[in-house]
Amino acid sequence: TDAHGYSFHRFQIFVWTIVLGIIFLHGVYNRLAMPVFSATLLALLGISGATYLGFKIPEQQETESAGDGTNTEPSRSPTEDLPAPPDQLPAE
């Protein structure tokens, strides 16, 4: 997920990773050999990876432009969250 909710391209690459991982583990466990992936499956994986990268580049540009100094929140001192020293505590 990101600031805009779930991303299809991230979900897609996640599903491909899980599916191909299961196929790989099944092939190695049952045949004790490396599985052979078809050219079609590898092409689909390549298209999925290209889609992921294609959508990732605009996300990076959005993230970089958000950090260009246009933040409207006031800056906080690193010591603001620290407790006051004992000599500065209110008298009881």
C-alpha positions as CSV (number, residue, x, y, z in Angstrom):
1,T,0.0,0.0,0.0
2,D,1.0,3.6,-0.3
3,A,-0.6,7.0,0.4
4,H,-3.3,6.3,-2.2
5,G,-4.2,2.8,-1.0
6,Y,-3.5,-0.6,-2.6
7,S,-1.4,-0.6,-5.8
8,F,-2.3,-3.1,-8.5
9,H,1.3,-3.3,-9.8
10,R,2.7,-4.2,-6.3
11,F,0.0,-6.8,-5.8
12,Q,0.7,-8.3,-9.2
13,I,4.5,-8.6,-8.6
14,F,3.8,-10.1,-5.2
15,V,1.4,-12.7,-6.7
16,W,3.9,-13.6,-9.4
17,T,6.7,-14.0,-6.8
18,I,4.5,-16.4,-4.7
19,V,3.3,-18.4,-7.7
20,L,6.8,-18.9,-9.2
21,G,8.2,-19.6,-5.7
22,I,5.7,-22.4,-5.2
23,I,6.4,-23.8,-8.6
24,F,10.1,-23.7,-7.9
25,L,9.9,-25.3,-4.5
26,H,7.5,-28.0,-5.8
27,G,9.8,-28.8,-8.7
28,V,12.9,-29.0,-6.5
29,Y,11.2,-31.0,-3.8
30,N,9.5,-33.6,-6.0
31,R,12.1,-34.0,-8.8
32,L,15.3,-32.9,-7.0
33,A,16.0,-30.8,-10.1
34,M,15.7,-27.2,-11.1
35,P,12.3,-26.6,-12.7
36,V,12.1,-25.4,-16.3
37,F,9.9,-22.4,-16.8
38,S,8.3,-21.9,-20.3
39,A,9.2,-18.9,-22.5
40,T,5.6,-17.7,-22.2
41,L,5.7,-17.7,-18.4
42,L,9.0,-15.8,-18.4
43,A,7.6,-13.3,-20.9
44,L,4.5,-12.7,-18.7
45,L,6.8,-12.3,-15.7
46,G,8.9,-9.7,-17.7
47,I,5.7,-7.8,-18.7
48,S,4.7,-7.8,-15.0
49,G,8.1,-6.5,-14.0
50,A,8.0,-3.8,-16.6
51,T,4.5,-2.8,-15.4
52,Y,5.8,-2.6,-11.9
53,L,8.7,-0.4,-12.9
54,G,6.5,1.8,-15.1
55,F,4.3,2.6,-12.2
56,K,7.1,2.9,-9.7
57,I,8.9,5.7,-11.5
58,P,6.0,8.2,-11.1
59,E,5.7,7.2,-7.4
60,Q,9.3,8.1,-6.9
61,Q,8.8,11.4,-8.5
62,E,5.8,12.1,-6.3
63,T,7.8,11.2,-3.2
64,E,10.7,13.4,-4.3
65,S,8.5,16.4,-5.1
66,A,6.7,16.1,-1.7
67,G,10.1,16.5,0.0
68,D,11.0,19.7,-1.8
69,G,10.6,22.0,1.1
70,T,6.8,22.7,0.7
71,N,6.0,21.0,4.0
72,T,3.7,23.2,6.0
73,E,4.1,21.5,9.3
74,P,6.2,23.5,11.8
75,S,9.6,22.0,12.5
76,R,10.1,20.4,16.0
77,S,13.1,20.5,18.1
78,P,14.6,17.1,18.8
79,T,14.5,17.9,22.5
80,E,10.8,18.8,22.6
81,D,9.8,15.2,23.5
82,L,12.3,14.8,26.3
83,P,11.1,15.2,29.9
84,A,12.0,18.4,31.8
85,P,15.0,18.2,34.1
86,P,14.1,17.7,37.8
87,D,15.0,21.3,38.7
88,Q,12.5,22.6,36.1
89,L,9.5,20.5,37.2
90,P,6.5,22.4,38.8
91,A,6.4,22.4,42.6
92,E,3.9,20.1,44.1
